[in-house]
Amino acid sequence: MSERRIEQIITGIPTSDGAGVKLTRVLTQHLQHRLDPFLMLDAFGGDQADDYIAGFPDHPHRGFETVTYMIAGRMRHRDSAGNEGLLENGGVQWMTAGRGVIHSELPEQEEGVMEGFQLWLNLPARDKMCEPWYRDFKAQDLPHITTPEGVAVTVIAGQCGGVPGAVTRDATQPLYLDVHLPAGTSFEQALPAHHNAFVYVYWGALQVAGQDVPSQRMAILANDPACDRVVLHAPASATEPVRALLIAGQPLKEPIVQYGPFVMNRPEEIHQAIADFRAGRLA
């Protein structure tokens, strides 16, 4: 068996969401089937308060999970199921919208840097109408490992080096790692050949199978039955640790029908979600 190569390098699309928060949409809707079970990845951040201060006021979700990973800053979560939490540096908020929830994510800072990522993870058809679920993980609550080469890894989901992540999911088997590689080091991770996977470099630049991946680019890893791992390499010329997200999961291979914040399997389920939201029946 050998390491996976890069199929395609993606440049994200600058956009805004919520009440005008500036962000980059890295995983867009046209990649949902290719990167099933993942529906979206947004990278948000900036050091100008006007870019993030209005946050994400009350909005609904149904049919999937959101994973918010905060690199810098403070954001308050509140939802219609009665959950509330403060997401801070290095923390993760994992929310299962299930049958429906209305929530808000609002900054608790008026200046300074705010930076992070939000990943949308699909739910299988059998679970789309499950009860909503929510959990906050402080940075110190997340599993961390350091390899003999000095590569530091935060294990948000899945398993790395025999260490289980903070969250596991049977249907989608997500792997979500934040990997920091000092100059000249490499990091190897096992990946089932049939899982869809990608790397997003958010600081510095690295190499995968000899191909360069620049900063703020996503590398989609090729699916190959002869390949069971990926190797990330930080060039010796790097002046500080290269930072990247490694994300992979088992595809659901189910229809995907999305209308804004609702992701279901059939158009009539979307129509029902809209009707339920308008009638106040979400959560």
Secondary structure, DSSP 8 states (H G I E B T S, - for coil): -EE--EEEEEE-EEEEETTTEEEEEEE-GGGTTTTTTEEEEEEEEES-GGGTTT-EEEEEEBSEEEEEEEEES-EEEEETTS-EEEE-TT-EEEEE-TT-EEEEEEES-SSS-EEEEEEEEE--GGGTTS--EEEEE-GGGS-EEE-TT--EEEEEESEETTEE-SB--TTT--EEEEEEE-TT-EEEEE--TTSEEEEEEEES-EEETTEEE-TTEEEEE---TTEEEEEEE--TT-SS-EEEEEEEE-------EEETTEEESSHHHHHHHHHHHHTT---
